[in-house]
Amino acid sequence: MEISETATAVLERAYDAAARFNPDAKIRVYKRNDEIQTGFADAPQDGDVVVEHEGMILYVAADVGEGLLDTTLQHDHLVMRQD
């Protein structure tokens, strides 16, 4: 999985906000109703892939798939772009 600069910025804001409340919290990227969602988790769920990206640790659900994690024109909305 690749992560675009704009998606990195979205994830960094969420990561920094979570750390203020719980320094152990990580971001979990998952799919719900075919949309990419994010949430906070203390540990990966079964089947999650642990991804280190620019100082962040992300837990990525297996069903997110491969491609480029990017944003849409809608502010802070993440999508997975396939080739």
N, C-alpha and C positions, 0 to 999 in steps of 0.2 A: 504494500500500500504506500502510495506517495501522498504527501500533504502539501497543498498549495500555501503560498505566503498568506493569503487572506484567511484561509482556514486555520493556519497556525495562529494568527492574531486572535481569532475568535476563541480558540482553545486556550491560549495563554491568559486571556481575560478571565475565563471561567476557572482555570487552574489557580490563578492568583486569588480570586475571590474565595474559592473553596479553602485554600490554605489558611486564610484568616480565621476561619471557623474551626477547621480540623486539619492540622498539618499533615495527617496521614491520608487524607482524601485524595483520590486520583479521579481522572475523568474516564467514564465508560462510554464508548461509542457503540450504538446498537441500532437496529431497525425496528420500527413500529409502523404498521400499515404502509410498508414500502417507503417510508421516509427515514432518513438518518436522524437519530436523536442523540442527545448527550445527557448524562447524569453523573452523579458522584458515587463512588464506591470505595470501601476500605480494602477490598480484595477482588481479584478477578472471579467471574463466575465460571462454572464448568464450560470448557470449550473456548473461552476467551483467549485471544492472543495478546501478550504483553508487548507493547511497542514503546520504545524510547525515542523521543523526538524533541530535539532542541531543549533538553533539560527537563522535559515532562515525561511522566510515565502514563501511558494510556492503556486501558483495557478495551480491546476491540472484539466485539462479538463475531463469531465465525460467519454469520449470515450477512455481515456488512459487505463481504466480498472484496475483490481486488479492484484496483483502479486508482484514480486520483480523488482524494477527499478535498472538496472545493466548496466554495460558497456560491450562492445565487445572487442576483441583484437585490433580492429581499435581504435586508440587514440580518446578519448572523445566522442565516439558514444554510446548514451544511447539506451537501449532496455528494454522492459517489459517482464520478464520471468514468465511464468505460471507454476504452479505445474505439 
